Amino acid sequence: MHFDTRRDIPASPATVFAAFTDPARLARWWGPAGFSNTFSHCEFEPGGAWVYVMHGPDNKHYPNESRFAEIVLNERLVIQHVSQPRYRLTISLAPIDGGTGTQVRWVQVFDDPRVASGVAHIVAPANEQNLDRLTAEVLSPPA
């Protein structure tokens, strides 16, 4: 089972991709609505480690560890979530509107289909919220 979410953002692929490359920016928007992040390690390079804690609106803390499995400038980012639940997230950026817009495709494949089924009610809306936050970051980054 996988989750496939798409969003058109009225900004170039390079502008969208830039929201992933800077750990401070990534920490601002990563995750569903109401979450914040503390990064302890973020090596944005192929094979690089990404270790962080997501702080939920429920005041709980969710440790995460991932690897940047693949990075293709302005086109694709593959993240392997190595802590539980294990999944592979492929984020693809395709130019639209003559290059002034970008279609973001967010494909999340869980290692265990039973786990995916069990969290589907959380993951589907959370992925939409994550893309809402990415869009807001791209269109109105703080100074």
PyMOL commands that set and color helices and strands:
alter all, ss='L'
color gray80, all
select helices_A, chain A and resi 13-21+23-29+97-99+113-139
alter helices_A, ss='H'
color red, helices_A
select strands_A, chain A and resi 2-9+36-42+48-55+61-72+76-81+87-96+101-110
alter strands_A, ss='S'
color yellow, strands_A
deselect
rebuild
show_as cartoon
